[in-house]
Amino acid sequence: MKGTAIGGKTRICGVMGDPVAHSVSPAMHNAAFRELGLDYAYLPFNVGADGLAGAVEGMRALNMVGMNVTIPHKVAVIPLLDEVDPLAQQIGAVNVIHNKGGRLIGSNTDAEGFLRLLEGHGIQARGMRVAVFGAGGAARAVCFALASRGAEITILNRTADKAAGCAAEMAERTGRAFEALETNPANLARALAKADLLVNATSIGMAPGADKSPVSRELLDRRHTVVDIVYNPIKTMLVRDAEKAGAVTIGGLDMLAWQGALAFEIWTGRAAPFDVMRRAAARAVKSHEE
Ligand code: ATR
């Protein structure tokens, strides 16, 4: 592996969020910079809501190259930027900022990352019937990506109003029909009986709630392809249950590594070493698990 020490010309990137102590992005991006011998470094910044505007201004003042934006700032950061690309505007969330000659430009790599994940597994979204669990920011990016590829989508959410709101907003922005259902046993059974692809875009199953799954295992079938965006633990209860049912499964590390790879490409203009990033992310998640 190649590497560079931090010096006077090192370019700085980072992630800002609250909390960030368990973020695996520093491990993932620094591994990629070392792999390509790029003189960049990536740092974590714990930024609360009252520090967000100052942090964005600081990025400009310190001439940082880029920043990932994570919970809880993906929406609030939008009015603080000079420009937001059309895809991020449509999704309504920014997870990457690029400082291009003093102009701060916001993008969203979650939607494109989800499409790369599907492509990487040879999955064609067109015409697929999809059940998406969740109606928050992550679900919106997933819905947008799938709708742009012509999938037929049912959104299931614990809070019915949020499912309906998300479906209406996505339908307006993508010009496609969305079904919205409250998560209950009858609706889950109905949606999963006709679905080809299931996507968990909630935090259900994330440590320390790793014994939970958004779906009871009897509803899973070998016909299903199951994608979980939760990556901690690396194999969630949903993924384990789906494997046992004979389904094709894709865990959260792929989505994590793809959104990171696309951010890396925006900042450096170089093709990201995806496998290196995925392995570094897996190591970092495992070290948190121990
Ligand atoms: P993100 O940006 O990661 O998507 P979010 O916008 O807070 O985060 O959305 C979290 C999603 O996970 C929501 O759909 C939430 O359901 P509600 O709308 O009912 O709150 C869902 N979620 C989180 N914890 C959940 C739980 N224990 N049971 C069911 N749904 C849950």
Boltz pocket constraint, residues with backbone or C-beta under 6 A from the ligand:
constraints:
  - pocket:
      binder: B
      contacts: [[A, 133], [A, 134], [A, 135], [A, 136], [A, 137], [A, 138], [A, 139], [A, 157], [A, 158], [A, 159], [A, 162], [A, 201], [A, 202], [A, 203], [A, 204]]
      max_distance: 6.0
